[in-house]
Amino acid sequence: MSKNYAGVEDLLCDESFLLWYFKTDPGAIRQWEQWITISPDNLARAEQAVEFLQSLQLEEQPIAAGQITQAESLLLEKIRQVENRLTQTDNAEPVADINAYISGKASGKKIALFPRRWYMTAASVILLAAGLYGGYRWLAHSPELSTAYGEVRENKLPDGTEVVVNADSKLIYSTGWKDGKDREVWLKGEAFFHVSKTPLKSRFIVHTDHFDIIVTGTQFNVVNRSGKTNIMLKEGSVILHTDEGKELKMIPGDFVEYERTRLEKKHVKNDSLLAWKEHKLIFDNTPVRELVKMIREHYGITVQVADDSISDRTISGILPNDNLEVLLQALEATLDVEIVREGGSIVIRDHS
């Protein structure tokens, strides 16, 4: 995580932090647990943000169908309650930020935040948190396909769409698929889709972190993990819609990656990109540093390279990807290195 979080309010306005707080997204949980362990300051800032979120006392309200207005009223009332707690009271000493607020609260000192600024912050946090909490609770009760590290799984969705899910991935899909209605799935990880056409040409929509993929019947590969989102179209046509409102139509052979809020077309070798479906890795002058990333993503194990010169070496060939031990043995022979296990990690180093 390269983003700089200067204050607690930055954490509160970050969607992925709320996903970590509600424990609804494995990727967000891993990223934030790692971020917290980097420094004591990060830990303290996270604890302060958690305390603030707990003070909001968000509770799930049962809302029957057709009671949207009632739900909005409940939410606005919750915001007003938070405002009342944060508004300056008699003899309260106003403070400028949430860090001072929490420190004073812990010491028993009667203080309050500046009301206008933190009314808006509290309202934003509640709206975002409530939306995420409610949305992900709904998704949590939806059917899903998930894979463990090192596992590749083939399945069919309710409409007959064939999907191959790569290691450490999760695919959640909506219920009650009927022809004429959108078929929606949410992907974390990597998957290959062969979407079935329907008589009424119902749209099939794949939701990722940065864009939606809209199709009727086609074949494509999607990656949505570790801040990386891309799609390779093998057959048919798709339309991409970004959160920023941008749109891009793809044709077979296109590879598009989301970078710096933009959709960028790039050249890739389709065979190499799709080799994981056949439990293989295809390398073509691939740097060892890229190979290390593949092993981490597929097997969830930490890989350390003892020397930068090894990271710069390249490898070409086809190696198996369904057995870690066999893969490591092949790498030793191909790269002429020594690969050893140290604790729960793997170390690649030159022969001593």
Buried (B, 14 or more C-beta within 10 A) or exposed (E): EEEEBEEBBBBBBBBBBBBBBBEBBBBBBBBBEEBBEEEEEBEBBBEBBBBBBEBBEBEEEEEEEEEEEEBEEBBEEBBEBBBEBBBBEEEBEEBEBBBBBBBBBEEEEEBBBBBEEBBEBBBBBBEBBBEBBBEBEEBEEEEEBBBEEBBBBEEEBBBEBBBBBBBBBBBBBBEEBEEEEEBBBBBBBBBBBBBBBBEEEBBBBBBBBBBBBBBBBBBBBBBBBEEBBBBBBBEBBBBBBBEEEEEBEBEBEBBBBBEEEEBEEEEEEBEBBBBBBBEBBBBEEBBBBEBBBBBBBBBEBBBEBBEEEBBEBEBEEBBBBBEBEEBBBBBBEBBEBEBEEEEEEBBBBEEE
